[in-house]
Structure formats: C-alpha cells, structure tokens
Amino acid sequence: MRILLKVILIVTAILIISHQDAYAADLSPKARASLQRLMKESRSPLEVYWNDTMNTPSILKGELSRPSKHTPEWIAYKYLNKTKALYGIQFPNRDMKIIGVDRSHSGRIRVSLQHLLYRTPVWGDSMMIEIDDDGVIRQVQSRIHPYMEKKLFYRPMHASVSFKKAAAIAEDVFQKREVAVEEMDIITYYLPTRPGTPLIYAVMVRNQDTGVETTLFIHAVTGRVIDPNPL
C-alpha cells in the first residue's frame, strides 16, 4: 500500500509539472524560475491554476512556505518577496496592501491584499493568502495584472476632475437612470481592463431598502462616464 501511495504521488507531481510546462514558455526567465522554485520546495504536489488572460497564477495549492512562528502579515510579505516575479510586482511592500486578516476559519488564517499602482488601488486586483496553524501557506488565490507601471510608461496619472465634480456627474447619470441615491461612496482606482489603464472614480450607491448596489465609473481626466465591464 505504501509503494502504491508513493507511485500515485509521483505521477500526480509529474502531471502538474507537465501542465505548467504548457505555459512556462510564455513566462519571463525570472517568473519561470520562481514557479519552478515553488514546485521544488513544496513538500506536497503543487497545484497550479493559471489565468491565461493576465499570464499570472489564479490559484496555487500546496506547501508554499516553511513553518513559521511569525505574524501572518510577515509570512505573506515574505512569500510575495520570493514570488514577485511570478506576479509581475516590483516592490511587494509598496504594491500589495494588506486590507484584512481573517482568523474566523478553524485551523486557517486568511490574509487579504489589495494590488496598488502608485498608491492607488487597481480595480478588481486582489490576493488571498491562506496560512495554517503551523505558519505554512497552503493556498494563494489571486487576480493580478502584472507590470502595471510599464503600461503607464512608468508615470502616474493625475486627476483633472475633482471628487466634487465626479459626484455631480454621477448624480446626474443616476437621476436620468432613475437610480435612487441615498448613500454615495467615491474611490479612485486604476482600471486595468480598459485601453490605457485609465485613472477613474468608482462611484457606488446602495439602496438601503433593497440592498442593491450600483457602480459607475467616471474617467478622472476627461470626466467621461464608463459603464463597468463584468470582471
């Protein structure tokens, strides 16, 4: 039985590595080396689920780090510094902001991070790192657009439209669409799904009676209204 179990584990590892080889050719040498290092260091088979659109991993499962008694935040950033080439991130401590640490799940701690570009959130980009009681990272779920600075030619955008003007534009649109505006939140984001990765205001209103939330994007430079595309 032990011999059979070893054979199954070896075959599983080969299948997973073979799947990785299918897209490894599209990775930079540093990203490929980072993924191969994770596979080599993981004491259990590493499962890789790939986002072909972004060319970054969407889910990694396995033994992604060694046991640690450090804080979840420290463990998360150590992982990111080791794998930053895999996600196309330059400086993890600057570009990935911890927005929550959830200890409510038995035996697991979940660290949630928001992807930033020039200190501004990237719409839809996030990461969740799951750590067990021994301080071992067991799973990483992510949606990360890589090398965002390059898409902006390494220069941040600056808003020409003020928050006040954006609110007025949004109120006019919601009024025409007969959307009740009871409470409004306006947050600045970069929108990676649009050409040019524009700086936008995401205007969100919620109907307190129905709980329905409506979101509108406003270009922070031109003031043009952009309907959110499904992510």
Secondary structure as UniProt FT lines:
FT   HELIX           2..24
FT   TURN            25..26
FT   HELIX           29..41
FT   STRAND          47..51
FT   TURN            52..55
FT   STRAND          56..61
FT   HELIX           72..87
FT   HELIX           92..95
FT   STRAND          96..102
FT   TURN            106..107
FT   STRAND          108..117
FT   TURN            118..119
FT   STRAND          120..132
FT   TURN            133..134
FT   STRAND          137..143
FT   HELIX           148..151
FT   TURN            152..154
FT   HELIX           163..176
FT   TURN            177..178
FT   STRAND          184..190
FT   TURN            192..193
FT   TURN            195..196
FT   STRAND          199..206
FT   TURN            208..210
FT   STRAND          213..219
FT   TURN            220..222
FT   STRAND          225..226
//
